[in-house]
Amino acid sequence: MSEKIYIFDTTLRDGEQSPGATMNTEEKKRLARQLDNLGVDVIEAGFPAASEGDFEAVKEISKVVENAQVAALCRASDADIDRGFEAIKGARYPRIHTFIATSDIHMQHKLGMSREEVIAAIKKSVSRAREYTHNVEFSAEDASRSDWDFLVQVVETAIDAGATTINIPDTVGYAQPEEFGDLIRYLKKNVKNIDNAILSVHCHNDLGLATANTLAGIRAGARQVEVTLCGIGERAGNTALEEVVMALHVRNSYYGFETNIKKELLYPACRLLSMIIGMPIPAYKAIIGGNAFAHEAGIHQHGVLKNRLTYEIMTPESIGRPPSELVLGKHSGRHACKQQLENLGYKLTPEQLDKVFKAVKDLADKKKQIFLEDLEALVLEEIYRIPDKYKLKYLCSISGNMAIPTATLKMEIDGMDEQISEFGVGPVDAVFNAISKLIGRQPKLVKFSINAITGGTDAQGEVTVILEEGNKTAIGRGSDPDIIVASAKAYINALNRLARKQEEKVWAKV
């Protein structure tokens, strides 16, 4: 039998630190449910001591996760650990994850602490965490640049104090695969009590080696890997969950390890993350990118037609990526809609299902064929979005080379209907000008992008915008068969997020 590798997902914590990837609490809960369905062993829900918003999000996530352990990240301090457990105490399987830096450069320039002081802090913090739970993880931040013999002392101290998982991070993506593997082997050989804990690795992708280093860590003795969906995270990101899982699966005869991950839910989970944070999956992204199973060279096409194994080492279906196909139409019933949503991993309440089904019917009046991607977009549009302060009720746009681009729209603002007409250099500019003037806000448009959700001239347009106002930024997204309407929805969605951030800041001061 193959040995198990534990999957520790930190999309909701380290992944959310990726620039522009901020999620609200409802979105985090939705993604946490998806990760739970996916089969990850541990979900790192956040950093409760970072802010009141983070604390509340971790607390809410702890309530909805049914199978996975829920971890709270805490610095090596009593206050952080107390706050962390307060947030996760409602979880079925809570874990405290405490950390401190162990490299000389971090201890000297960031912490201002000696090695002896760091050792004392490790003993104190892990012991404090054990007062709350036996499920304690300790991370030696910047371990890959730490002195190896000092790291041995660090790990022994953490295990003696009660840590049951020891994480060795390549925090700045500095290590090389053979070097990182040697470090893990060195710890396995020299830490006297290493058999009393599971060894974990957490690698960043600054040199493009996160997955390679993680797999090298597994080969050297690590049995937990810390990963994120699509590899999102600070700077160049983290190790991608889907890459590690599929490497272990496709090359099982080489590695000899298994995971609990339901591989057919990999693509739906990554697609959900992409839709939530408004960042398209790059075409050349390994495993899940749009070109991952595309074959253009004639000799490749010929080989695939003869036998797919000539150029495909896995199938799209194995990661839950069926070819785009008609799934619903104008005459489809509620049960068919429910079945397709469940196939995609969505479990909706009867009220939510009614809302999506109505949206499906409305969309079917506008386009003949509704595809899987359309259905996913409707779910996010209708269900998983923040309550609206601003709502679009009506939009008329006029444009062309013989007309002045004009937008006339009606919006609901705090429950009151308001309408306006405005001009612009193009239809989208006119719409954005009208919305801004109507609500009295002039945010800076940092990014504007349009993607077709499916093929065909009647495809829904998926628009993503990033707005900046003061020191706050917000991502907005919207989808509609009319790209001008989709643009308006995305702009308003981002404005709602900015308004929510402002309200949360005011609430936090009260």
URTA-V936162 format. One record per residue. N is the residue number from 1. RES is the residue in one letter. SS is DSSP state (alpha for helix, beta for strand, coil for the rest). BURIAL is 1 if it has 16 or more other ideal C-beta (glycine too) atoms within 10 Angstrom, else 0. Layout:
n->[N,N]
res->[RES,RES]
ss->[SS,SS]
burial->[BURIAL,BURIAL]
//
This chain:
n->[1,2,3,4,5,6,7,8,9,10,11,12,13,14,15,16,17,18,19,20,21,22,23,24,25,26,27,28,29,30,31,32,33,34,35,36,37,38,39,40,41,42,43,44,45,46,47,48,49,50,51,52,53,54,55,56,57,58,59,60,61,62,63,64,65,66,67,68,69,70,71,72,73,74,75,76,77,78,79,80,81,82,83,84,85,86,87,88,89,90,91,92,93,94,95,96,97,98,99,100,101,102,103,104,105,106,107,108,109,110,111,112,113,114,115,116,117,118,119,120,121,122,123,124,125,126,127,128,129,130,131,132,133,134,135,136,137,138,139,140,141,142,143,144,145,146,147,148,149,150,151,152,153,154,155,156,157,158,159,160,161,162,163,164,165,166,167,168,169,170,171,172,173,174,175,176,177,178,179,180,181,182,183,184,185,186,187,188,189,190,191,192,193,194,195,196,197,198,199,200,201,202,203,204,205,206,207,208,209,210,211,212,213,214,215,216,217,218,219,220,221,222,223,224,225,226,227,228,229,230,231,232,233,234,235,236,237,238,239,240,241,242,243,244,245,246,247,248,249,250,251,252,253,254,255,256,257,258,259,260,261,262,263,264,265,266,267,268,269,270,271,272,273,274,275,276,277,278,279,280,281,282,283,284,285,286,287,288,289,290,291,292,293,294,295,296,297,298,299,300,301,302,303,304,305,306,307,308,309,310,311,312,313,314,315,316,317,318,319,320,321,322,323,324,325,326,327,328,329,330,331,332,333,334,335,336,337,338,339,340,341,342,343,344,345,346,347,348,349,350,351,352,353,354,355,356,357,358,359,360,361,362,363,364,365,366,367,368,369,370,371,372,373,374,375,376,377,378,379,380,381,382,383,384,385,386,387,388,389,390,391,392,393,394,395,396,397,398,399,400,401,402,403,404,405,406,407,408,409,410,411,412,413,414,415,416,417,418,419,420,421,422,423,424,425,426,427,428,429,430,431,432,433,434,435,436,437,438,439,440,441,442,443,444,445,446,447,448,449,450,451,452,453,454,455,456,457,458,459,460,461,462,463,464,465,466,467,468,469,470,471,472,473,474,475,476,477,478,479,480,481,482,483,484,485,486,487,488,489,490,491,492,493,494,495,496,497,498,499,500,501,502,503,504,505,506,507,508,509,510]
res->[M,S,E,K,I,Y,I,F,D,T,T,L,R,D,G,E,Q,S,P,G,A,T,M,N,T,E,E,K,K,R,L,A,R,Q,L,D,N,L,G,V,D,V,I,E,A,G,F,P,A,A,S,E,G,D,F,E,A,V,K,E,I,S,K,V,V,E,N,A,Q,V,A,A,L,C,R,A,S,D,A,D,I,D,R,G,F,E,A,I,K,G,A,R,Y,P,R,I,H,T,F,I,A,T,S,D,I,H,M,Q,H,K,L,G,M,S,R,E,E,V,I,A,A,I,K,K,S,V,S,R,A,R,E,Y,T,H,N,V,E,F,S,A,E,D,A,S,R,S,D,W,D,F,L,V,Q,V,V,E,T,A,I,D,A,G,A,T,T,I,N,I,P,D,T,V,G,Y,A,Q,P,E,E,F,G,D,L,I,R,Y,L,K,K,N,V,K,N,I,D,N,A,I,L,S,V,H,C,H,N,D,L,G,L,A,T,A,N,T,L,A,G,I,R,A,G,A,R,Q,V,E,V,T,L,C,G,I,G,E,R,A,G,N,T,A,L,E,E,V,V,M,A,L,H,V,R,N,S,Y,Y,G,F,E,T,N,I,K,K,E,L,L,Y,P,A,C,R,L,L,S,M,I,I,G,M,P,I,P,A,Y,K,A,I,I,G,G,N,A,F,A,H,E,A,G,I,H,Q,H,G,V,L,K,N,R,L,T,Y,E,I,M,T,P,E,S,I,G,R,P,P,S,E,L,V,L,G,K,H,S,G,R,H,A,C,K,Q,Q,L,E,N,L,G,Y,K,L,T,P,E,Q,L,D,K,V,F,K,A,V,K,D,L,A,D,K,K,K,Q,I,F,L,E,D,L,E,A,L,V,L,E,E,I,Y,R,I,P,D,K,Y,K,L,K,Y,L,C,S,I,S,G,N,M,A,I,P,T,A,T,L,K,M,E,I,D,G,M,D,E,Q,I,S,E,F,G,V,G,P,V,D,A,V,F,N,A,I,S,K,L,I,G,R,Q,P,K,L,V,K,F,S,I,N,A,I,T,G,G,T,D,A,Q,G,E,V,T,V,I,L,E,E,G,N,K,T,A,I,G,R,G,S,D,P,D,I,I,V,A,S,A,K,A,Y,I,N,A,L,N,R,L,A,R,K,Q,E,E,K,V,W,A,K,V]
ss->[coil,coil,beta,beta,coil,beta,beta,beta,beta,coil,coil,coil,coil,coil,alpha,alpha,alpha,coil,coil,coil,coil,coil,coil,coil,alpha,alpha,alpha,alpha,alpha,alpha,alpha,alpha,alpha,alpha,alpha,alpha,alpha,alpha,coil,coil,coil,beta,beta,beta,beta,beta,coil,alpha,alpha,alpha,coil,alpha,alpha,alpha,alpha,alpha,alpha,alpha,alpha,alpha,alpha,alpha,alpha,alpha,coil,coil,coil,coil,beta,beta,beta,beta,beta,beta,beta,coil,coil,alpha,alpha,alpha,alpha,alpha,alpha,alpha,alpha,alpha,alpha,alpha,coil,coil,coil,coil,coil,beta,beta,beta,beta,beta,beta,beta,beta,coil,coil,alpha,alpha,alpha,alpha,alpha,alpha,alpha,alpha,coil,coil,coil,alpha,alpha,alpha,alpha,alpha,alpha,alpha,alpha,alpha,alpha,alpha,alpha,alpha,alpha,alpha,alpha,coil,coil,coil,coil,coil,beta,beta,beta,beta,beta,beta,coil,alpha,alpha,alpha,coil,coil,alpha,alpha,alpha,alpha,alpha,alpha,alpha,alpha,alpha,alpha,alpha,alpha,alpha,alpha,coil,coil,coil,beta,beta,beta,beta,beta,beta,coil,coil,coil,coil,coil,coil,alpha,alpha,alpha,alpha,alpha,alpha,alpha,alpha,alpha,alpha,alpha,alpha,alpha,alpha,coil,coil,coil,alpha,alpha,alpha,coil,beta,beta,beta,beta,beta,beta,beta,coil,coil,coil,coil,coil,alpha,alpha,alpha,alpha,alpha,alpha,alpha,alpha,alpha,alpha,alpha,coil,coil,coil,beta,beta,beta,beta,beta,alpha,alpha,alpha,coil,coil,coil,coil,coil,coil,beta,coil,beta,alpha,alpha,alpha,alpha,alpha,alpha,alpha,alpha,alpha,alpha,coil,alpha,alpha,alpha,alpha,coil,beta,beta,coil,coil,coil,coil,alpha,alpha,alpha,alpha,alpha,alpha,alpha,alpha,alpha,alpha,alpha,alpha,alpha,alpha,alpha,coil,coil,coil,coil,coil,coil,coil,coil,coil,coil,coil,coil,coil,coil,coil,coil,coil,coil,coil,coil,alpha,alpha,alpha,alpha,alpha,alpha,alpha,alpha,alpha,coil,alpha,alpha,alpha,coil,coil,coil,coil,coil,alpha,alpha,alpha,alpha,coil,coil,coil,coil,coil,coil,beta,beta,beta,coil,coil,coil,coil,coil,alpha,alpha,alpha,alpha,alpha,alpha,alpha,alpha,alpha,alpha,coil,coil,coil,coil,coil,coil,alpha,alpha,alpha,alpha,alpha,alpha,alpha,alpha,alpha,alpha,alpha,alpha,alpha,alpha,alpha,coil,coil,coil,coil,coil,beta,beta,alpha,alpha,alpha,alpha,alpha,alpha,alpha,alpha,alpha,alpha,alpha,coil,coil,coil,coil,coil,coil,coil,beta,beta,beta,beta,beta,beta,beta,beta,beta,coil,coil,coil,coil,coil,coil,coil,beta,beta,beta,beta,beta,beta,beta,beta,coil,coil,beta,beta,beta,beta,beta,beta,beta,beta,coil,coil,coil,alpha,alpha,alpha,alpha,alpha,alpha,alpha,alpha,alpha,alpha,alpha,alpha,alpha,coil,coil,coil,coil,beta,beta,beta,beta,beta,beta,beta,beta,beta,coil,coil,coil,coil,coil,coil,coil,coil,beta,beta,beta,beta,beta,beta,beta,beta,beta,coil,coil,beta,beta,beta,beta,beta,beta,beta,beta,beta,coil,coil,alpha,alpha,alpha,alpha,alpha,alpha,alpha,alpha,alpha,alpha,alpha,alpha,alpha,alpha,alpha,alpha,alpha,alpha,alpha,alpha,alpha,alpha,alpha,alpha,alpha,alpha,alpha,coil]
burial->[0,0,0,0,1,1,1,1,1,1,1,1,1,1,1,1,1,1,0,0,1,1,1,1,1,1,1,1,1,1,1,1,1,1,1,1,1,1,1,1,1,1,1,1,1,1,1,1,1,0,0,0,1,1,1,0,1,1,1,1,1,1,0,0,1,0,0,1,1,1,1,1,1,1,1,1,1,0,0,1,1,1,1,1,1,1,1,1,0,0,1,0,1,1,1,1,1,1,1,1,1,1,1,0,0,1,1,0,0,0,1,0,1,0,0,0,0,1,1,0,1,1,1,0,1,1,0,1,1,1,0,1,1,0,1,1,1,1,1,1,1,1,1,1,1,1,0,0,0,1,1,1,1,1,1,1,1,1,1,0,1,1,1,1,1,1,1,1,1,1,1,1,1,1,1,0,1,0,0,1,1,0,1,1,0,0,1,0,0,0,1,0,0,1,0,0,1,1,1,1,1,1,1,1,1,1,0,0,1,1,1,1,1,1,1,1,1,1,1,1,0,1,1,1,1,1,1,1,1,1,1,1,1,1,0,0,1,1,1,1,1,1,1,1,1,1,1,1,1,0,0,0,0,0,1,0,1,0,1,0,1,1,1,1,1,1,1,1,1,1,1,1,1,1,1,1,1,1,1,0,1,0,0,0,1,0,1,1,1,0,0,1,1,0,1,0,0,0,0,0,0,0,1,0,0,0,0,0,0,0,0,1,0,1,0,0,0,1,1,1,1,0,0,0,0,0,1,1,0,0,0,1,0,0,0,0,1,1,0,1,1,0,0,1,1,1,0,1,0,0,0,1,1,0,1,1,1,0,1,1,1,0,1,1,0,0,1,0,1,1,1,1,1,1,1,1,1,1,1,1,1,1,1,1,1,0,0,1,1,1,1,1,0,0,1,0,1,0,1,0,0,0,0,0,1,1,1,1,1,0,1,0,0,0,0,0,0,0,0,0,0,1,0,1,0,0,1,1,1,1,1,1,1,1,1,1,0,1,1,0,0,0,1,0,0,0,0,0,0,0,0,0,1,1,0,0,0,0,1,1,1,1,1,1,1,1,1,0,1,0,0,0,1,1,1,1,1,1,1,1,1,0,1,1,1,1,1,1,1,1,1,1,1,1,1,1,1,1,1,1,1,0,0,1,0,0,0,0,0,0]
//
